[in-house]
Amino acid sequence: MKKIILAVSAALTLAACQISYDKTPSGLVYKIFPGKGGDSLKVGQFVRYSAQFVLTGREGKKDSLLNADSYLPGYFKVDTGGRYAYSYFEIMPKLRVGDSVVVMLNTDSLKNKGGLNPADSVVFVKGSTIQCQLKIVQSFKDEKDVMADYNKELELENKRETKSAEDYMTQKGYKGIKTKSGAYVVIDNAGDLSMKADTGKIAMIKYKGYLQSDGKVFDTNFDSSKGHTDPYPVTIGGGGVIPAWQEALPNFGKGGTGKIIVPAFLGYGERGNEPVIPPFANLVFDIQVVDVQTAPPPSKAGGAQLPPGE
């Protein structure tokens, strides 16, 4: 999917320099590049599309790709309602399957129309433009077909993330145990397994979490760089942390050390946990089990744990 997006982007960027744009009643600037005569899109129909968003026009700064880590396709139910005015969805009813389109969104206009969160003003500075480059890939009769297609793409994405984790381990020379759901556990020291981090126990964890892609640390309590140093309590079998932790920690006892390598689908997935964890990001955690305790009875007023990185 990412290759499709990049190929479309290169073709449309080149073409966009040589054409004049059309404009919708809402003021949206666009240009359609016809495909091979696919079916017209009808209101109420579902479509699958690939998309890329480029931020341009920031004084003294290069154009930047806003969705560089997006691998899954987008889906949309074609609608002519006014709520989609001045968004790239406004153009959908004008397209056919196979068509491509470039849409130019002025960020000042988006702000005036309430289309941007005030917190985005740091990124979308005055006078900048979001160039949306889209291609209509496929149409579907109903939502059931959409879900079948999405699940197929999601399975492919999960396989990509798993292979990326395995390639990382090979590169680093790690030997790991694969958990039931697909995370990897590298055991440097199993610790005292008579005090195992098993179901019904609370494991007190020291950790450092970083991105597999570049090693950037997003959270740690090994030192004070992220503002906290207390061991992190994890109730084994009690939820509250990413699935990979729940599956990996029972491999350790008190004093155990190692790594948990987390494909994105077992971590923060397609949403990520911005700004510290991007979408589709594989993660690595260095962990130390400081202590293992018996969990107290659940409190009626008890709150949920927040996973590292929150």
C-alpha positions in Angstrom: 0.0 0.0 0.0 2.8 2.4 0.8 4.4 1.8 -2.6 1.1 2.6 -4.3 0.8 5.9 -2.4 4.4 6.9 -3.2 4.0 6.1 -6.9 0.8 8.1 -7.1 2.5 11.0 -5.2 5.4 11.2 -7.7 3.1 11.2 -10.7 0.7 13.8 -9.3 3.4 16.1 -7.9 5.0 16.2 -11.4 1.6 16.8 -13.1 0.5 19.4 -10.5 3.3 21.7 -11.6 1.9 21.8 -15.2 -1.9 22.2 -14.8 -4.6 24.6 -13.6 -6.9 23.8 -10.8 -10.7 23.7 -10.5 -12.6 25.0 -7.4 -15.7 23.8 -5.5 -18.4 26.2 -4.2 -16.8 25.9 -0.7 -13.5 27.3 -2.2 -11.7 23.9 -2.3 -9.0 23.8 -5.0 -8.6 20.5 -6.8 -7.6 18.8 -10.0 -8.8 15.3 -11.1 -6.6 13.0 -13.1 -8.8 10.5 -14.8 -8.0 6.8 -14.6 -9.1 4.1 -17.1 -12.8 4.7 -17.1 -13.8 2.8 -13.9 -17.3 3.0 -12.4 -18.6 6.3 -11.2 -18.9 6.7 -7.4 -22.5 6.9 -6.1 -23.8 8.4 -2.9 -24.0 5.7 -0.2 -21.4 3.6 -1.8 -18.2 2.6 0.0 -14.7 3.2 -1.5 -11.2 2.3 -0.7 -8.6 5.0 -1.4 -4.9 5.6 -0.9 -3.8 9.0 0.3 -0.8 11.1 1.0 -0.7 14.5 2.7 2.2 17.0 2.2 2.5 20.2 4.2 3.9 23.0 2.0 4.4 26.8 2.1 6.0 27.1 5.5 8.5 29.9 5.3 12.1 28.7 5.5 11.1 25.0 5.8 11.0 22.2 3.4 7.8 20.4 2.4 7.0 17.6 4.8 5.1 14.3 4.5 2.4 14.2 7.1 1.5 10.5 6.9 4.9 8.9 6.1 4.1 5.9 8.3 0.6 5.1 7.0 0.3 1.6 5.5 -3.4 0.9 5.7 -5.8 2.1 3.1 -8.6 4.6 3.8 -12.3 3.8 3.5 -15.2 6.3 3.0 -18.9 6.2 2.4 -19.6 8.6 -0.4 -21.8 11.5 0.8 -22.8 14.9 -0.6 -23.7 16.3 2.8 -22.5 19.8 3.7 -20.4 18.5 6.6 -17.7 17.5 4.1 -17.4 21.0 2.6 -13.8 22.1 2.3 -12.4 18.6 2.8 -11.1 16.1 0.3 -14.2 14.0 0.9 -16.1 16.8 -0.9 -14.5 15.7 -4.2 -15.4 12.0 -3.9 -18.8 12.1 -5.8 -16.9 13.6 -8.8 -14.6 10.6 -9.1 -14.5 7.2 -10.7 -12.7 4.1 -9.6 -9.1 4.5 -10.8 -9.1 8.3 -10.7 -6.5 10.3 -8.9 -7.0 13.8 -7.5 -4.9 16.5 -6.0 -6.6 18.7 -3.4 -5.1 21.9 -1.9 -6.3 22.8 1.6 -5.3 26.2 2.8 -4.6 25.9 6.6 -5.9 29.4 7.3 -9.2 28.5 5.7 -9.3 25.3 7.6 -8.8 27.1 10.9 -11.6 29.6 10.0 -14.0 26.8 9.2 -13.1 24.9 12.4 -11.3 22.1 10.6 -8.1 22.3 12.6 -7.6 21.7 16.3 -6.1 24.9 18.0 -3.2 22.7 19.1 -2.2 22.1 15.5 -1.3 25.8 15.0 2.3 25.0 15.8 2.5 22.7 12.8 0.1 24.4 10.4 1.5 27.9 10.5 -0.2 30.9 8.7 -0.1 30.6 5.0 0.7 26.9 4.8 -1.1 24.4 2.6 -1.9 20.8 2.9 -1.6 19.0 -0.5 -3.8 15.9 -0.5 -3.0 13.3 -3.2 -5.6 10.6 -3.5 -6.3 7.6 -5.7 -9.6 5.7 -5.7 -8.6 2.1 -5.6 -11.8 0.1 -5.3 -15.6 0.4 -4.6 -17.8 -1.8 -2.4 -21.5 -2.5 -2.3 -21.8 -2.7 1.5 -20.0 -2.4 4.8 -19.5 -6.1 5.1 -17.3 -6.1 2.0 -15.4 -3.1 3.4 -14.6 -5.0 6.6 -13.5 -8.1 4.7 -11.1 -6.0 2.7 -9.8 -4.0 5.7 -9.2 -7.2 7.7 -7.2 -8.6 4.8 -5.1 -5.5 4.7 -4.7 -5.5 8.5 -3.4 -9.1 8.4 -0.8 -8.1 5.8 0.2 -5.2 7.9 0.6 -7.4 11.0 2.8 -9.8 9.0 5.0 -6.8 7.9 5.4 -5.7 11.5 6.3 -9.2 12.6 8.9 -9.6 9.8 10.3 -6.2 10.8 10.7 -7.4 14.4 12.4 -10.6 13.3 14.8 -8.7 11.0 15.7 -6.4 13.9 16.4 -9.4 16.1 18.6 -11.0 13.4 20.5 -7.7 12.9 21.1 -7.4 16.7 21.9 -11.1 17.2 19.1 -11.6 19.6 17.6 -15.0 20.4 14.0 -14.7 21.5 10.9 -16.5 22.5 7.8 -15.8 20.6 4.7 -15.2 22.7 1.2 -16.6 21.8 0.2 -13.3 20.1 3.5 -12.6 18.3 5.7 -10.5 20.6 9.3 -11.6 21.2 11.0 -12.0 24.6 14.8 -11.9 24.9 15.8 -13.3 28.3 19.2 -12.0 29.6 18.5 -13.3 33.1 15.3 -15.2 34.0 15.6 -14.1 37.7 14.2 -16.1 40.6 11.5 -18.2 39.0 10.2 -19.2 42.5 9.0 -15.6 42.5 7.7 -15.7 39.0 5.7 -12.7 37.5 2.6 -14.9 37.0 -1.1 -14.4 36.9 -2.4 -12.8 40.1 1.0 -11.3 41.0 2.1 -7.7 40.8 5.5 -7.2 39.0 7.4 -4.1 39.8 9.2 -3.1 36.6 12.0 -0.9 35.6 11.9 -0.2 31.9 13.2 1.8 29.0 11.0 2.0 25.9 12.3 3.0 22.5 11.4 2.9 18.9 12.7 -0.1 17.0 13.2 2.0 13.9 15.7 4.6 15.3 16.2 3.8 19.0 14.6 7.0 20.2 13.6 6.6 23.8 9.9 7.6 24.5 9.7 6.6 28.1 11.9 5.2 30.9 12.1 5.0 34.7 15.7 3.7 34.8 16.7 7.4 35.2 15.0 10.7 35.7 15.1 11.8 32.1 11.4 11.3 31.7 10.4 12.6 35.1 9.9 9.4 37.1 12.0 6.7 38.6 9.7 4.6 40.7 9.2 0.9 39.6 6.1 0.5 37.5 3.5 -1.9 39.0 1.9 -4.4 36.5 -0.9 -6.7 37.6 -0.3 -9.9 35.6 -3.5 -11.0 34.0 -5.2 -7.7 34.9 -4.9 -5.8 31.7 -3.9 -2.1 31.9 -0.8 -2.5 29.8 -0.1 -3.3 26.2 -0.8 -7.0 25.4 2.9 -7.7 24.7 3.8 -7.0 28.3 1.1 -9.2 29.7 2.4 -12.1 27.6 6.1 -11.5 28.1 6.5 -10.8 31.8 5.6 -14.4 33.0 8.9 -15.5 31.5 10.7 -13.6 34.3 11.0 -13.8 38.1 12.2 -11.4 40.6 15.6 -9.9 39.5 15.0 -10.9 35.8 16.2 -8.8 33.0 15.7 -8.8 29.2 13.9 -7.2 26.3 10.4 -7.3 24.9 10.2 -6.6 21.2 6.7 -5.5 20.2 5.2 -5.5 16.7 3.0 -2.4 16.5 -0.3 -4.4 16.5 0.6 -5.6 20.0 1.5 -2.1 21.1 -0.2 1.1 20.0 -1.1 0.0 16.4 -2.3 2.2 13.7 -3.1 5.1 16.0 0.2 5.3 17.9 0.4 7.4 21.0 1.4 10.8 19.6 3.6 12.7 20.0 5.9 10.1 21.5 4.9 7.0 19.5 4.0 7.2 15.8 1.4 5.0 14.1 2.6 1.6 13.1 5.7 1.8 15.2 7.4 -1.4 16.5 8.7 -0.9 20.0 11.5 -2.3 22.1 11.5 -2.4 26.0 14.5 -3.1 28.1 13.0 -4.4 31.4 14.1 -5.4 34.9 11.7 -7.1 37.3 12.6 -5.4 40.6 10.1 -7.3 42.7 7.1 -9.7 42.5 4.3 -9.4 45.0 0.9 -11.0 45.6 -1.9 -8.7 44.2 -4.4 -7.4 46.8 -8.1 -8.1 46.3 -9.5 -5.8 43.6 -11.0 -2.5 44.9 -14.5 -1.5 43.9 -13.2 2.0 43.2 -10.0 0.9 41.6 -8.8 2.7 38.5 -7.1 1.3 35.4 -3.4 1.3 35.0 -1.8 3.4 32.3 0.7 1.7 30.1 4.3 3.0 29.7 4.3 5.9 27.3 1.0 7.4 28.4 
